[in-house]
């Protein structure tokens, strides 16, 4: 029997959520692209610049952790649609404000606020789509959101590099005094504000409306930790996504240091990120199609995990020392981590309507936030292999083993949810 709901993945909800996630990823990645230029412009480069970069990035990720909880609870208590556009408005305003920071304190504050905003868009969009589309086609909807959204990283790499060109144009025609990194932030904020104009074409989830005015407990975050079976299911969903941010946050984001240790010179972080996210976009598209073909989320994730393991080994112990081969592996790793759409969809489909937004917002943001302890572990392990000329490589290998072991445990533990009916209440 066919389930009720929108059947075409090319509906306004998917379009708005896809564009929102595009801008979300743009802002998330943009800092890594322009951090050096912006810190130097503020007089915060030179000695200690790496510590400043890590501090600002952690401010953003802490904002995402806090925001994931807040937006998730609001989504269950006040509605998915309000969260979708509230988060877009917040991170767009933060983006514009980021162009005019003057010191470390203001920069850190804005990155925290941006993180708060970035935390809500994906979870709200995915929740809306899985609750509004039919169970036979909702996988296509989430696939399109993440596939298109991942291209925001490519756009961030381009604008981050060419921001000076656009700034010069504005300065000549409007008398402004902007530089490249400021223009890159303004572009992101402007795109988000323009996106809000599409709000009139979207609708609230019917499933949510049916429980909104009932006495059922909604958005109880702490209930996820109160019952052992629910906690295990929740943690399993988080574990599934760890390899994605291990690859993006360690292997790709820190690729310059790793590549030099491997004897590869000339690697640029912005280019490595761009190739990885092009691959991620392609991988998300393919993973969604494979999931629909096999009618299984779990099989798709398992296949991607094993492909990722092989590619991580090829990356850490390369057969070639050329930059082009290195970038090809960045692309391949990105494609192998392209199960982000499946991962978030699985999390959303595991829980009832009264707690679904909370789960769908917190799970991906906890995974994103996990890059902080993952990075700290990676740095802590380096001295352990200090006597080895490949200390960074071995440290990355150990961290990878831990992340993949947890992910395999997670995907084995969760139940198949491809054809699961979602119109139910979680008893928690």
Secondary structure, DSSP 8 states (H G I E B T S, - for coil): ---SSB--S-SHHHHHHHHHHHHHHHHHHHHHHHHHHHHHHTT--STTHHHHHHHHHHHHHHHHHHHHHHHHHHHHHH-HHHHHHHHHHHHHHHHHHHTT--SHHHHHHHHHHHHHHHHHHHHHHHHHHHHHB-TTTHHHHHHHHHHHHHHHHHHHHHHHHHHHHHHHHHHHHH-----HHHHHHHHHHHHHHHHGGGGGG----HHHHHHHTSSS--S-GGGGGTSHHHHHHHHHHHHHHHHHHHIIIIIITTHHHHHHHTT-----HHHHHHHHHHHHHHHHHHHHHHHHHHT-HHHHHHHHHHHHHHHHHHHHT-S---HHHHHHHHHHHHHHTTTHHHHHHHHHHTS-TTTHHHHHHHHHHHHHHHHHHHHHHHHHHHGGGTTSTTHHHHHHHHHHHHHHHHHHHHHHHS---TT---------
